[in-house]
Amino acid sequence: MQPAEPDPITSAPDSESVGGAPSPRQLTCLPTREAIARGIQHTARLFTSSALIVIVVMTALATSGLVVHKAVGVSIAVAALIDATIVPLLLVPALMLLLGRFNW
């Protein structure tokens, strides 16, 4: 039995994954659908938790007595909610599938 091949996303050295061009192995190892699924899987928790923090803070601002603060708080909270749900879960994967290999 052969050892499992390392995950190209999580096991890449820093020189390949931060600030440098991706290696040919990273460019050719995953089909587009699988790469999209892995990308969402690895980043969803971070984006969701940061958006939740923004929503909580802006909701607190919306309870202010000033009308301007209420308007800003509600509108930014709604924008963060849309940005945390619709954009990364629907729009980005759909666009990546439509663009195919051109998005890499």
C-alpha positions as protocol buffer text, in pm:
chain_id: "A"
residue {
  index: 1
  type: MET
  ca { x: 0 y: 0 z: 0 }
}
residue {
  index: 2
  type: GLN
  ca { x: 139 y: 338 z: -103 }
}
residue {
  index: 3
  type: PRO
  ca { x: 140 y: 630 z: 139 }
}
residue {
  index: 4
  type: ALA
  ca { x: -124 y: 895 z: 77 }
}
residue {
  index: 5
  type: GLU
  ca { x: -9 y: 1189 z: -130 }
}
residue {
  index: 6
  type: PRO
  ca { x: 7 y: 1515 z: 71 }
}
residue {
  index: 7
  type: ASP
  ca { x: -271 y: 1767 z: 24 }
}
residue {
  index: 8
  type: PRO
  ca { x: -140 y: 2029 z: -223 }
}
residue {
  index: 9
  type: ILE
  ca { x: -336 y: 2307 z: -56 }
}
residue {
  index: 10
  type: THR
  ca { x: -231 y: 2261 z: 305 }
}
residue {
  index: 11
  type: SER
  ca { x: 116 y: 2111 z: 259 }
}
residue {
  index: 12
  type: ALA
  ca { x: 270 y: 2362 z: 19 }
}
residue {
  index: 13
  type: PRO
  ca { x: 583 y: 2533 z: 150 }
}
residue {
  index: 14
  type: ASP
  ca { x: 555 y: 2904 z: 227 }
}
residue {
  index: 15
  type: SER
  ca { x: 760 y: 3001 z: -77 }
}
residue {
  index: 16
  type: GLU
  ca { x: 496 y: 2847 z: -303 }
}
residue {
  index: 17
  type: SER
  ca { x: 185 y: 2961 z: -120 }
}
residue {
  index: 18
  type: VAL
  ca { x: 261 y: 3314 z: 1 }
}
residue {
  index: 19
  type: GLY
  ca { x: 361 y: 3582 z: -244 }
}
residue {
  index: 20
  type: GLY
  ca { x: 513 y: 3345 z: -498 }
}
residue {
  index: 21
  type: ALA
  ca { x: 380 y: 3196 z: -816 }
}
residue {
  index: 22
  type: PRO
  ca { x: 209 y: 2860 z: -772 }
}
residue {
  index: 23
  type: SER
  ca { x: 410 y: 2557 z: -871 }
}
residue {
  index: 24
  type: PRO
  ca { x: 307 y: 2352 z: -1177 }
}
residue {
  index: 25
  type: ARG
  ca { x: 199 y: 2076 z: -935 }
}
residue {
  index: 26
  type: GLN
  ca { x: -47 y: 2314 z: -770 }
}
residue {
  index: 27
  type: LEU
  ca { x: -184 y: 2429 z: -1104 }
}
residue {
  index: 28
  type: THR
  ca { x: -253 y: 2084 z: -1244 }
}
residue {
  index: 29
  type: CYS
  ca { x: -344 y: 1868 z: -946 }
}
residue {
  index: 30
  type: LEU
  ca { x: -716 y: 1941 z: -896 }
}
residue {
  index: 31
  type: PRO
  ca { x: -1010 y: 1974 z: -1133 }
}
residue {
  index: 32
  type: THR
  ca { x: -1193 y: 2305 z: -1113 }
}
residue {
  index: 33
  type: ARG
  ca { x: -1498 y: 2170 z: -927 }
}
residue {
  index: 34
  type: GLU
  ca { x: -1286 y: 2000 z: -663 }
}
residue {
  index: 35
  type: ALA
  ca { x: -1062 y: 2305 z: -624 }
}
residue {
  index: 36
  type: ILE
  ca { x: -1368 y: 2526 z: -569 }
}
residue {
  index: 37
  type: ALA
  ca { x: -1510 y: 2285 z: -313 }
}
residue {
  index: 38
  type: ARG
  ca { x: -1181 y: 2265 z: -125 }
}
residue {
  index: 39
  type: GLY
  ca { x: -1136 y: 2640 z: -133 }
}
residue {
  index: 40
  type: ILE
  ca { x: -1480 y: 2695 z: 19 }
}
residue {
  index: 41
  type: GLN
  ca { x: -1419 y: 2419 z: 272 }
}
residue {
  index: 42
  type: HIS
  ca { x: -1089 y: 2572 z: 387 }
}
residue {
  index: 43
  type: THR
  ca { x: -1202 y: 2937 z: 400 }
}
residue {
  index: 44
  type: ALA
  ca { x: -1572 y: 2927 z: 495 }
}
residue {
  index: 45
  type: ARG
  ca { x: -1517 y: 2923 z: 871 }
}
residue {
  index: 46
  type: LEU
  ca { x: -1286 y: 3226 z: 862 }
}
residue {
  index: 47
  type: PHE
  ca { x: -1516 y: 3438 z: 644 }
}
residue {
  index: 48
  type: THR
  ca { x: -1827 y: 3338 z: 836 }
}
residue {
  index: 49
  type: SER
  ca { x: -1680 y: 3416 z: 1177 }
}
residue {
  index: 50
  type: SER
  ca { x: -1539 y: 3752 z: 1065 }
}
residue {
  index: 51
  type: ALA
  ca { x: -1872 y: 3846 z: 908 }
}
residue {
  index: 52
  type: LEU
  ca { x: -2051 y: 3744 z: 1227 }
}
residue {
  index: 53
  type: ILE
  ca { x: -1830 y: 3981 z: 1426 }
}
residue {
  index: 54
  type: VAL
  ca { x: -1908 y: 4267 z: 1187 }
}
residue {
  index: 55
  type: ILE
  ca { x: -2281 y: 4188 z: 1202 }
}
residue {
  index: 56
  type: VAL
  ca { x: -2283 y: 4186 z: 1583 }
}
residue {
  index: 57
  type: VAL
  ca { x: -2094 y: 4515 z: 1605 }
}
residue {
  index: 58
  type: MET
  ca { x: -2312 y: 4686 z: 1346 }
}
residue {
  index: 59
  type: THR
  ca { x: -2629 y: 4555 z: 1509 }
}
residue {
  index: 60
  type: ALA
  ca { x: -2509 y: 4708 z: 1835 }
}
residue {
  index: 61
  type: LEU
  ca { x: -2451 y: 5034 z: 1650 }
}
residue {
  index: 62
  type: ALA
  ca { x: -2805 y: 5010 z: 1510 }
}
residue {
  index: 63
  type: THR
  ca { x: -2944 y: 5023 z: 1864 }
}
residue {
  index: 64
  type: SER
  ca { x: -2797 y: 5372 z: 1905 }
}
residue {
  index: 65
  type: GLY
  ca { x: -3021 y: 5671 z: 1959 }
}
residue {
  index: 66
  type: LEU
  ca { x: -2897 y: 5857 z: 1651 }
}
residue {
  index: 67
  type: VAL
  ca { x: -3079 y: 5792 z: 1326 }
}
residue {
  index: 68
  type: VAL
  ca { x: -2757 y: 5812 z: 1124 }
}
residue {
  index: 69
  type: HIS
  ca { x: -2596 y: 5543 z: 1340 }
}
residue {
  index: 70
  type: LYS
  ca { x: -2905 y: 5323 z: 1305 }
}
residue {
  index: 71
  type: ALA
  ca { x: -2902 y: 5356 z: 927 }
}
residue {
  index: 72
  type: VAL
  ca { x: -2531 y: 5285 z: 898 }
}
residue {
  index: 73
  type: GLY
  ca { x: -2547 y: 4994 z: 1141 }
}
residue {
  index: 74
  type: VAL
  ca { x: -2841 y: 4822 z: 972 }
}
residue {
  index: 75
  type: SER
  ca { x: -2711 y: 4873 z: 619 }
}
residue {
  index: 76
  type: ILE
  ca { x: -2360 y: 4746 z: 697 }
}
residue {
  index: 77
  type: ALA
  ca { x: -2499 y: 4449 z: 893 }
}
residue {
  index: 78
  type: VAL
  ca { x: -2722 y: 4351 z: 599 }
}
residue {
  index: 79
  type: ALA
  ca { x: -2433 y: 4400 z: 354 }
}
residue {
  index: 80
  type: ALA
  ca { x: -2205 y: 4181 z: 569 }
}
residue {
  index: 81
  type: LEU
  ca { x: -2474 y: 3912 z: 587 }
}
residue {
  index: 82
  type: ILE
  ca { x: -2513 y: 3911 z: 208 }
}
residue {
  index: 83
  type: ASP
  ca { x: -2136 y: 3918 z: 162 }
}
residue {
  index: 84
  type: ALA
  ca { x: -2089 y: 3623 z: 398 }
}
residue {
  index: 85
  type: THR
  ca { x: -2361 y: 3404 z: 245 }
}
residue {
  index: 86
  type: ILE
  ca { x: -2453 y: 3479 z: -115 }
}
residue {
  index: 87
  type: VAL
  ca { x: -2117 y: 3594 z: -251 }
}
residue {
  index: 88
  type: PRO
  ca { x: -1881 y: 3313 z: -137 }
}
residue {
  index: 89
  type: LEU
  ca { x: -2135 y: 3031 z: -151 }
}
residue {
  index: 90
  type: LEU
  ca { x: -2314 y: 3111 z: -478 }
}
residue {
  index: 91
  type: LEU
  ca { x: -2159 y: 3384 z: -689 }
}
residue {
  index: 92
  type: VAL
  ca { x: -1789 y: 3300 z: -664 }
}
residue {
  index: 93
  type: PRO
  ca { x: -1827 y: 2925 z: -734 }
}
residue {
  index: 94
  type: ALA
  ca { x: -2067 y: 2996 z: -1021 }
}
residue {
  index: 95
  type: LEU
  ca { x: -1829 y: 3244 z: -1180 }
}
residue {
  index: 96
  type: MET
  ca { x: -1534 y: 3010 z: -1130 }
}
residue {
  index: 97
  type: LEU
  ca { x: -1722 y: 2728 z: -1301 }
}
residue {
  index: 98
  type: LEU
  ca { x: -1818 y: 2954 z: -1590 }
}
residue {
  index: 99
  type: LEU
  ca { x: -1461 y: 3078 z: -1635 }
}
residue {
  index: 100
  type: GLY
  ca { x: -1317 y: 2727 z: -1612 }
}
residue {
  index: 101
  type: ARG
  ca { x: -942 y: 2720 z: -1655 }
}
residue {
  index: 102
  type: PHE
  ca { x: -927 y: 3095 z: -1724 }
}
residue {
  index: 103
  type: ASN
  ca { x: -980 y: 3182 z: -1358 }
}
residue {
  index: 104
  type: TRP
  ca { x: -649 y: 3019 z: -1261 }
}
